[in-house]
Amino acid sequence: MVAHAKGWKENATRDELEAYWSRELKKATTETECKTVCSCADVRVPMDSGDPAPGIFIHLEQIGSPAEDIVYPYLKDGISGVKLGTPTSVETESRVFAASQSDVPHSYMSNRVSRR
């Protein structure tokens, strides 16, 4: 199953996005026998220089395993190509398969990223 946002306001905050997708994925997993969920976003990652760099953010959860956040930095290669950089990954809290089904968003990437 693939879920898409029906519409979104410009400049939504991270907490708004996390709350929305956590809620939508929770609904989807209760309606099916889904055991794995994943969400992704095109993000800007702050670099040591302070400049933002483009990245692909992936949040992955599977029942019985720790949740994981992965960021792949990328560079555009021509008109439609992309070169992925080395990913960074961190184990994080589950938002969809958590024991508590609250909609409270989690701040989970700040200063907890490790190189693979």
Residue pairs with C-beta under 8 A, 6 or more apart in sequence:
1 28
1 32
1 34
3 24
3 25
3 28
5 20
14 105
14 107
15 105
15 107
17 41
18 95
18 105
18 106
19 103
19 104
19 105
21 39
22 95
22 96
22 103
22 105
23 103
25 37
25 39
25 95
25 96
26 96
26 101
28 34
28 37
29 37
29 96
29 97
35 62
35 63
36 60
36 61
36 62
36 63
37 60
37 61
37 96
37 97
38 58
38 59
38 60
38 61
39 58
39 59
40 56
40 57
40 58
40 59
41 56
41 57
42 54
42 55
42 56
42 57
43 54
43 55
43 56
43 57
43 71
44 52
44 53
44 54
44 55
45 52
45 53
45 54
45 55
45 71
45 73
46 52
46 53
47 53
53 73
54 73
54 74
54 75
54 76
55 71
55 72
55 73
55 74
56 71
56 72
56 74
56 84
57 69
57 70
57 71
57 109
58 69
58 70
58 71
58 72
59 67
59 68
59 69
59 92
59 95
60 67
60 68
60 69
60 70
61 67
61 68
61 94
61 95
61 96
61 97
62 97
63 97
66 91
66 92
66 94
67 91
67 92
67 93
67 94
67 95
67 97
68 89
68 90
68 91
68 92
69 89
69 90
69 92
69 108
69 109
70 87
70 88
70 89
71 87
71 88
71 89
71 109
71 113
72 84
72 85
72 87
73 84
73 85
73 86
74 82
74 83
74 84
74 85
75 82
75 83
75 85
76 82
77 83
86 115
86 116
87 116
88 113
88 114
88 115
88 116
89 113
89 114
89 116
90 108
90 109
90 112
90 113
90 114
92 106
92 108
92 109
92 112
93 106
93 108
95 105
95 106
